Amino acid sequence: MPKIVIFALDFFGNMAGIYIHIPFCASRCSYCDFFSTLKLGEMGADYVDALLAEARLRRNELLTERVTNLYVGGGTPSQLPLPLISRLVMGLREIIDLSHVEEFTIEANPDDVTGEWCDCVKSLGVNRVSMGVQSFEDKILRLVGRRHTAGQVADAVNHLRMSGIDNISIDLIYGLPGQTVESWTATVRQAIALEPWHISAYGLTYEEGTRLWQQRERGEVVEVPEEQCLEMYRILVELLRQAGFEHYEISNFAMPGCYSRHNSSYWNDTPYLGLGAAAHSYDGRVRSSNPCDLHGYINRIMAGLPANEKEELTLYQRYDERVMLGLRTSLGVSAESLRDDFGDIVFHHFLREAKRHIEAGNLKQVDGFRYVLTANGIMLSDSVIRDLMWDE
């Protein structure tokens, strides 16, 4: 059973996080439009040097906050050779105070998770692994370009637990080409049977320019109908509820006390520092992003120049983000905090629009002035959130 940790209403209170983007992959999945490259052998060592140099350049951005979560994502971080992973983590510890880190997550492909890999990352302080499983159907995995097989997922889970890493998260995708309601149900049941502490599940989107989008345009794959995808989501929610998972965000489910600190930082205005090409940062008012350009990122950083471009959010942009991100979670949005932070005009706009959706059964009011999506509202979340946002 997972270790139970009681979280405050705002999930985790005052803290900061660090996200490190590892853009290297062994191959590209047909649906993915994240920034990634196949040039690990050519540029891996230089990239780690640049990450550490950027950490030195920007470490003062976190002086007022304790770093309590560290997340290494990608790309495929598990493709990074173990000596480079060690160099990265040990170097980062010399630059930034990581003594307060409570959750250290690394993303991995199941076929990379060997006993040696687990022992190494465990020795570096990793206590949570997020695996991109996506499906337990080998035919579908091959179709979308995944490297692993369903059988390798169970092997990876066993390796992790033998090394002492019990906090395991599994990513799934519904609406994949060839997926049926029955096969999706079987995938969810197989995921539950592995007893992970956390499951993230996302509906497939056909992003323009990806290989899968091109295949759909040529008629080589057929998109799963929307109503079928909604039924898959309903099945997901119900099966995970029955298994004891808490539905704490539209796409995220966790055993009690095992909410992802990294994921939650995006939804509750937590400051975070993003290091690496294509990484994003946020300090509560200003967002910044690094370029999706590996050579450009390395060259600027190694020249002692910041690579990030900054954007200061307006009052109404911050309101929109508060509403959009808050309503994705089981905590919802506090109308009182909206009035305190954004003023009466915005506050009354929110109440007016919320009233319509309460009457329609899409929103409910809980704990006084806190507003949360209903089960029906989750299915219509995009339109509900759009109505509540400020239209300048």
N, C-alpha and C positions, 0 to 999 in steps of 0.2 A: 504493500500500500504506500502511496505517496506521503511524504512528510507534510502535515497540515500546517499552513502558515496563515494566520488571520490578517487580512489586509483592511486598511481603513477605507472609508467610503470613496476617496479619490484614488483608489487602487493602491498606491504606494507612497504617497506623501512627497516630501521634498527630496529630489534626487536628480541625477543626470545620467545620461547614457552615452556610450560611444559605439558607433557603427563603423565597421571596416569593410570596404567593398573589395572582394577578390574577383576580378573579372574573367578569370581563366576557366575555360571548359575544354573537355576532350572532344566534344561534338556539340552541335546546336540542336536543341529540341525544336520541332517544327512550329510550335505555338508561341515560342518565347520571343519577346521584343526587348528584353532587358539588355543593357550594355554588356557585351562579353566578347572574348577573343580566344582564338585557338593558339596564341603565341606564348604559351607558358614556358617552354624550353628556351625560347629566345629572350624573353624579357622578365621572367619570374624574379630573379635576384635583384635586378635594377628596380623593379616595382616595389619590392619589400624595402629597399633602401629609401625610395621616395615616400613610402607610407610613414616610415620613422622620421624622415626629415619634415614631413607635413605635421606630424604630431609635435615636433619641437617648435615649429613655426606658430602653431595654434593652441598650444597647451594653456595659455593664459585665458582662453575663452571659457574655461571651466573652473576658474579659481574660486568662484563663489558657490560651487555645487560639489557635493560628494558624487563620485562616479560609482553607481551601484549596479549598473548592468553593462556588459560588454557583449557585442554581437558581431560575429564574423560571417558575412553573407556574400552572395555572389549572383551570377557566376557559380562556380563550384569550388568552394574553399577546400574541400577534401582532395582536390587535385593538386594542391600545393604540396611539394615534397616536404616531408617531416622536418628536415633541417631548416627549411625556410619558415615553416610554421613556428618552430622553436625560436628562430632568430627574431621573428616578428613579435611574438608575445614577450620574450625576455627583454627585447629592446624597448618595447612600449612601457614595460614596468619601470625602466630606468628614467623614463621621460614624464610619465603621468602617474599620480598616486592611484593605484588600483587596489589598495588594501581594503577598501570598503565594498568591493564588487561582491554581490550576492548571487548574481546569475550571469554565467559566462556561457554563451551559446555559440556553437559553430554549425553551419549548414553542411550537409554531406549527401552524396549519392550513395545508395545502399551498397553498390559494388565496390566502393572505396573503403568501406568500413571493415577493416581487418583487425585482428587482435593486436597487432603491432601499432596500428593507427590509433586504436582506442587507448592503449596504454600510454602512448605519447601525449595525446591531447589531455588525458586525465592528469598526467604529471604536470602539465602546464596550467592546470586550474579549471579546465572546461568541466562544467557540471550539467550541461544540457546540450543535447544534439537534436537538430531539426533535420529530418530526412525527407527528401523529395521523392515520395513513393508514387503518387498520382493515381495509380491503378494497380490492381492485382491480376489483371488480364494480360498475359504475355503478348497476345496478338495486338492489343491496343498499344501497349508500351512500345513495341517495334514500330507500329504505324506512326507514332508521334516522335520517334527518334530517341526514346529513352534507352540507356545502355544496360540497365539492370533487368533482372527477371524477378517475378514474384517470390520465387524461392530464396533469392538473395536478401530480401527484406527481413525474413525471419532470422537468417544467419546473422545479419547486421545487428538486430536487436539482441540476440544472444551474446555477441561479442561485446556490445556496450554494457550489458548487465554484468557480464563476467569481469569487466574492468572496473565496475563500481559506478558506472553512469546509469542511473535509473530514470532520470528526467528526460524522457524521449518524446519528441513531437513528430507527428506524421502529417505530411501534406498530401491532400487528395484533390483531384479535379473531377467535376461531374459535367456531363454534356460533351464528352470526348466522342469523336467519330466512331460509330459502331457500338457505342455503349447503349445498353437498354436499361429499363427500370430494374429488371431482374438481376442483370449483371452488376449494376451499381449497388444494389442491395447486398449482393454477395461481397463486393469490395468493402463496403462499410463494416459488415460483420467480420471479415478477415482482419480489418484494422483493429477493431475492438478486441478481437481474440488475442492480439499481441500485447494488450494491456499497456498502451502508451499513456502518459499522463496528459497529453495534449494532442488535439487533432485540429488542423486547419483545412478547410474545404472551400474551394473556389469554383465558380461556374466558368467554363471555358469561354474566352472571348477570342474572336478572330481579329487579330491586330493586323492592320494593313501593312503589307510588305513582308510579313512572315511567310515561311514556306507553306504553312497550313492554310493561310489566307489565299495564297496562290493556287493551292490544290482545290480549294472550294470554288474559286473563280473558274477553274478549268473543268469543274464537275467531277473531280477525282474523289472527293469526299463529300458527304452530305451532312449538313448541319442538323443537330438534334433539335426537334421542335421545342419552342419555348415552354409549352405546357408540360412536356415531358421533363424538361429541366426543373421546372417548379415542383413536379412530383418527386424528383430525385432529392431536391432540397428538403421537402417535407419528410421524406423517409430518413434522410440524414439526421434531421433534428430529433425525430421521435426515437430512432434507434440509439442515438447517443444519450438522450435523456434517460431512457430505460437502463442504460449501462452506467449511469451515475455521473455523466459529464454535465458541467454547468455551461450554458450557452451565454457566454459573457460578451460576445461581439458577433455581428452578423455571420462572419465566416470562421469564428474561432470558438473552440470548445475545450474545456479543461476539467480535470478532476478537481475537487475542492482544494483551494490553496495553491493551485498550480497554474494560475494565469501567467502568460508570458509578460515579463517586465518590458522587454523590448517592444513587443507589439503594442502594449498599453501606453508606452511613451508617446506614440503617434496620436493617441486619442484623447489624452488628458493634459495637453499643453506642457509636457515635460521637455526641458531643454535636452538636446542631444547634439553631439559633434560627429559629423560624418567625415571619414578619412578615405581617400582613394578616388580614382577616376569614377565619375558619375555619382559620387556620394553626395547626400544632402545633409544640411545642418539646420538647426532651429534654436533660437535663444528666447523665445516667447514673443518676440516682435519682428525679428528679422529672419528670413529664410535665406539660405545660400546653397549653391550647388557647384560642384566641380564638373569640368568638361567631360563629355563622353568621347574622350580622345586620349588613348594611352600614351602616345609619344608626347603630345602637348602637355599632358598632366605631369609626366616625369620631368620634362625639360624645364617647365616653370618652377616646380618645387625644388629641383636640384640647383636651380639658379638662385634660390633663396627668395622666390616670389610666391605670394599666395596664388592659388589656382581658382579659388571660388569666386563666383559672382553673387552679389547680395541684392535682396529685394526686401525693402521695409514694407510690411503689410499695413494697409489703411485700417481704420477702426472697423469699417464694414467688412473688409476682407477677414479680419480676425473674428468678427461675429459669425460670418458664414462658415469659417473653419470650425469654430466652437460648436455650432449647430450640426454641421455635417458629420464631424467626427464623434461628437458626443452621442448623437442619436444612433450611431452604429453599435453602441455598447449597451449592456444591460443596466448601466447606471443612468443612461439618458442624459438630459440637460437640465440644469437648475435654472429656472426662470429668475430667481433672485440674483444669482451670479451674473446673469445677462444684464439685469438692471444696474447692478453695482459696477460692472466693467464697461458697459456700452451705453448706458443712459436710458431715459424713459421712452424716447421715440422708438428705439429698437425694441425695447421691452414690450411695448404695447403692440408693435407689429407682430412679434412672436406670439403673444397671447391671442391676438385676433385670428391668426392663421392656425394656431394650435386648436382653437375652439372648433373650427370646421372639421378638423381631422379627429378630434375626440368624438364628435357627433357621428362621424362616419365609421367609427370603430377602429381607426388606424393608430391612434395615440391614446395613452391613459396617463392620468396624473397620480403619482405615488409620493409618499413621504412629504406631503405638503405641496411644495411648488416644483417638484421634479417631474419631468415629462419623459416617457419611455414609449418606444414603439410596441404595439401589440403584435401578436403572431400574424394577424392579417396585415398590419402595417409593415412588417419586415418584408413581406412579399411585394409590397408597393413602395419600398423605402426610397428609391430614387425620386419618385414623384412627390412623396411626402416631404422629404428633406428640401427638395427644390422649392416647394411652396413656402417653407419656413425661412428660407434664406432671403437676404436683403437684395432687392432688385434696384440697383442704382440707376 
